Amino acid sequence: MMTVASCKEGKGGIDPGKYVRYTPEQVEALERLYHECPKPSSLRRQQLIRECPILSNIEPKQIKVWFQNFRCREKQRKESSRLQAVNRKLTAMNKLLMEENDRLQKQVSQLVYDNGYFRQQTQTAALATTDTSCESVVTSGQRHLTPQHPPRDASPAGLMSIAEETLAEFLSKATGTAVEWVQMPGMKPGPDSFGIVAISHGCTGVAARACGLVGLEPTRVAEILKDRSSWFRDCRSADVINVLPTANSGTIELLYMQLYAPTTLAPARDFWLIRYTSVLEDGSLVVCERSLNSTQGGPSMPLVQPFVRAEMLPSGYLIRPCEGGGSMIHIVDHVDLEPWSVPEVLRPLYESSTVLAQKTTIAALRHLRQIAHDISHSSITGWGRQPAALRTLSQRLCRGFNEALNGFSDDGWSIINTDGVDDVAILVNSSPSKMMSLNLGFVNGFPSVTNSVLCAKASMLLQNVSPALLLRFLREHRSEWADSSIDAYSAVAVKATPCTLPASQFAGFGGQVILPLAHTLENEEFLEVLKLENIGHIHDAPMPRDLFLLQVCSGVDENAIGNCSELVFAPIDASFADDAPLLPSGFRIIPLDSVNENSSPNRTLDLASALEVGQTKSKVGGDSAGTCGSMKSVMTIAFQFAYENNLQENVATMARQYIRKIISSVQRVALALSPSRLGCNGVLHPPPGSPEAVTLARWICNSYRCNSGVDLFKPTAEGSDSLLKTLWHHADAIMCCSLKAMPVFTFSNQAGLDMLETTLIALQDITLEKIFDDRGRKTLCTEFPNIMQQGFGCLQGGICISSMGRPISYERAVAWKVLNDEEEAHCICFMFVNWSFV
């Protein structure tokens, strides 16, 4: 079969109307080349013809047209798929809303009837109060002595009664108004939204509800959600104690579940649950559960130390099959986490429905959507791993961090004597299971004598700093808090020999480079390999110049409300097998209260808004002080070290000092990142040695006009600040870099920060060449001298890399030399036109 392509190039080239026929082999070669480089330059197209003999009979202009047509077809195909998916979602949501409307109308009718009934009863009761006979008093009081739940035992009949009651209460929450639901802040409804998420208002405990469409069959959805430890990072274990089949082909299960504590300042939680799985008459699959206690009756479970027994009120999953495949799922989580058992400063964490929604309800829906995406887009990602294998690595990191942070005695952990100051807790673990999981058999070919693990952990309260911003700084500036000799020690202890990796795959900054392995769809979680360069030696042990860490980073979105921010890492060995030994350490930052609604979550980054607020005093008034002190969070730090038993005291002293050093560094960084450093009125102070932002904006625009002959843009208003505001909000990414041997970025507008996924503070550690791929670096090396000589240049479209390791495509890049008022070269400015994440 031959492929026909139209070629209309005009005079001097290919005749208008001429059609070119491609053989299947040529089409296959072109498609392969397209996936490598979707927008080849003229030189690249000529190179393709030379490298592929099968294309030798095709003109470069014909290949150009083929690539243009293929890009158009790909765009149309993607748009068609997207519209079909949106149509399916809208159809399902429309059906859901119609059913909900029906249900609410019936409920209104029932409420009207109940209102009339209770009004009549009130009138009757008022008449009855005039009758003082003993008979009347006894009769009227008997109604209130009837228990709400008749006593039930642990027999199948008793459990079935509890299960049916749980099902009814769960459905009244999932599709009714048993709980007053309000839309969760920050969630945007619409066909492209994550789903419909609501939180409770004024009910017992905390509750959250979510509804969304997932591309999985109902039975598969139920199977995934019932395996809670596979998607709920806080779940330590969920053991099924007993299973009973029911007459309606359902099952009743008795479960004992343990949850990790999120910080060292609070005890862990556990639940004793009944779970009921059944199929409704309309074919919907339901999985509902609740706590078993003295109120409901049924079998009991003794309290387990050191856990606090929490209560789960009727919760679960309603899973409806959708026409054309997939499922519409309703998720309800309703718990009472016993806030009385934690310090008062932490109680907002246990009394917030928003936190419950982020950690549990939304996490479940995200996990389902991630699995559905991986199935529909089956591919091999970082280092030849399937997405499921990378998720497992991420879960292992987080689970190992949680185990160390909680230090349960049944895992083999025990507390050792401290130095009299209780700010840092030291725990040790010499259990065989712990050492076997680390696989510490040989180091550099010799038997390992490392036979124990030590954990140093601490928590600290942070104020007036964004958790997401602080975490991004810790990720991008490891040298600000880490000790390279400690990194080297950790690597030796777990035989973390260097990995052989192609340098071209890494993107980086500040003495560290990153190889992205995976990026989840919804919650901005990144799994990556961190390469630490030139870590040196430790004592007399020869160490490689570079060290590699497996790292997971999440919660970097400053706009997410109630989201936890985590950075967890572990040294890895050369094999990097799926069962590679991991000894995770890291940070967890949990917001304890939300930012004032009137303040901007991006106030440290938004130059134009800062200037506007600074000029308009009425907008600041007396609220600035409250805004500046509104953010409060708790950071928990846990670091693990493998060691020899005879060195326990030395390692404990080293670990304690290291954690205290990290705490001091974090406090210093948090102070530097706090809004007070920028001024509570939002005025941004430029870095030392740099021109004022307004002046720099003028230099950028004037230099562009002098070199190109046209204006970069027209200011939207008059005044000295109008250029800066227009530049800051410009749709294209505009960035300046220094005139050094290794140029680094010094300024960017908001689009540039979004493209590089960084902040103004961290921007200055990103080098120019690190954001380009191999082809882009070659082009840059060729064109940079011309740009410096002529003052202006244009780079062909291609691919660059964000600081988070994500690929970005751009149509073209314009570069020009920026001159100051003395006509001296100040910097080079780049503008990336029509950029987007690939």
Secondary structure, DSSP 8 states (H G I E B T S, - for coil): --EEEEE---TTSS-TTEEEEE-HHHHHHHHHHHHH-SS--HHHHHHHHHH-GGGTTS-HHHHHHHHHHHHHHHHHHHHHHHHHHHHHHHHHHHHHHHHHHHHHHHHHHHHHHHHHHHHHHHHHHHHHTT---HHHHHHHHHHHHS-SS----SSHHHHHHHHHHHHHHHHHHHSSSSS-EEE-TT---STTSS-EEEEESSSSSEEEEEEEEESS-HHHHHHHHH-GGGT-TTEEEEEEEEEEE-TTS-EEEEEEEEE--SSTTS--EEEEEEEEEEE-TTS-EEEEEEE--TTT-S------TT-EE-EE-SEEEEEEE-TTS-EEEEEEEEEE--GGGS-GGGHHHHS-HHHHIIIIIHHHHHHHHHHHHHHHT---BGGGB-HHHHHHHHHHHHHHHHHHHH--GGGTEEE---SS-TTSEEEEE--HHHHHHHT--EETTEE----EEEEEEEEEEEESS-HHHHHHHHHH-GGGT--HHHHHHHHHHTT-------GGG-EEETTEEEEEEEE-SSS--EEEEEEEE----BTTB---SEEEEEEEEE---TT-TT--EEEEEEE--SS--TT-----EEEEEEEEE---TTS-TTTTT-HHHHHHHHH-HHHHTTHHHHHHT--EEEEEEEEEEEE-GGGHHHHHHHHHHHHHHHHHHHHHHHHHHSHHHH-TT------TTS--HHHHHHHHHHHHHHHHSS-S---SSSSTTHHHHHHHT-SSEEEEE-SSSS-BEEEE-HHHHHHHT--HHHHTT-BTGGGB-HHHHHHHHHHHHHHHHHSEEEEEEEEEE-TTS-EEEEEEEEEEEEE-TTS-EEEEEEEEES-EE-
